[in-house]
């Protein structure tokens, strides 16, 4: 076996295992969610496993004498560095930091160049040192990417970040021992470090490969759960999501304290937009109205799309008069800000019904009262705000 390969692996069988293992993971990643719109990170990760599998296979063939060593060693390591650099880039893509992907790939190219220089020097120990440190550095970069925004990361992603980071340090420890401590770290000899490094590479192959599949499945489940409560067109809670947000405030209304208001708005004569300008223009109008409405709300307020062009706004700690002023600001903003489409400027107006949550309210009575006020606003000519009659305590 090549001496520089021995720095990382203790037997030729381990090279074959790494080659076949990466190729098997490549097949799993290739056929996982095949035919659907997959995440870019999964496609990049699949490519990295293809390259790494080819790299280990080339090194194994060189070790067996099938491929000449002058071709197998530099070629195999060049593919290996490229593969782990692309894998680190996929981790940054998964962390929603695509800007880090290009520097990672540039670092991969520099790693290949550095190893070629070591190969030209023909110092086998130097080549093994470079391979150990560079591989560990790329795997460590991937673990940092998985740990990015730690507070928002899932438990699975945190585990993979910690585990891959620890294994990356084990891979690099062989090179560090050669660089700083000749002959090993006390009782831990160079041979033992080489075995641990080989095992760490094997675990990284398995952990990162299957971890990516699990993360992709986890991301898919999160997206499906989000669709249950979020309207995909306007990116605000749908009816179910809004009612979930409303429930605790309904319970709080039974206790003494500041009132909570509910505003229901409906776009006036929206059908003419779909009929005259097409449904894409109608979708643009809905997104525009949501954006205008959000600008008039506080962070604690909640906007939701109930059905069609009817929206609801929850205003915590807001009385009837204050909620009426908020609705009037939104109404004026919608009226004053047309939507620019491909064919024309589309002007819109909206009608509003305002009420507050009462201790005896259910969702049926609450929305029934708000809808009555909304119908009153439409009956009086649209583009106006109507408020439900105040409860005796409010009066």
HELIX and SHEET records of a PDB file:
HELIX    1   1 UNK A    3  UNK A    6  1                                   4    
HELIX    2   2 UNK A   12  UNK A   31  1                                  20    
HELIX    3   3 UNK A   40  UNK A   63  1                                  24    
HELIX    4   4 UNK A   69  UNK A   94  1                                  26    
HELIX    5   5 UNK A   99  UNK A  121  1                                  23    
HELIX    6   6 UNK A  124  UNK A  146  1                                  23    
HELIX    7   7 UNK A  150  UNK A  152  5                                   3    
HELIX    8   8 UNK A  155  UNK A  180  1                                  26    
HELIX    9   9 UNK A  190  UNK A  229  1                                  40    
HELIX   10  10 UNK A  239  UNK A  252  1                                  14    
HELIX   11  11 UNK A  271  UNK A  277  1                                   7    
HELIX   12  12 UNK A  279  UNK A  295  1                                  17    
HELIX   13  13 UNK A  320  UNK A  336  1                                  17    
HELIX   14  14 UNK A  363  UNK A  379  1                                  17    
SHEET    1   A 5 UNK A 302  UNK A 307  0                                        
SHEET    2   A 5 UNK A 310  UNK A 315 -1                                        
SHEET    3   A 5 UNK A 261  UNK A 267 -1                                        
SHEET    4   A 5 UNK A 350  UNK A 356 -1                                        
SHEET    5   A 5 UNK A 385  UNK A 387  1                                        
SHEET    1   B 2 UNK A 339  UNK A 340  0                                        
SHEET    2   B 2 UNK A 345  UNK A 346 -1                                        
END                                                                             
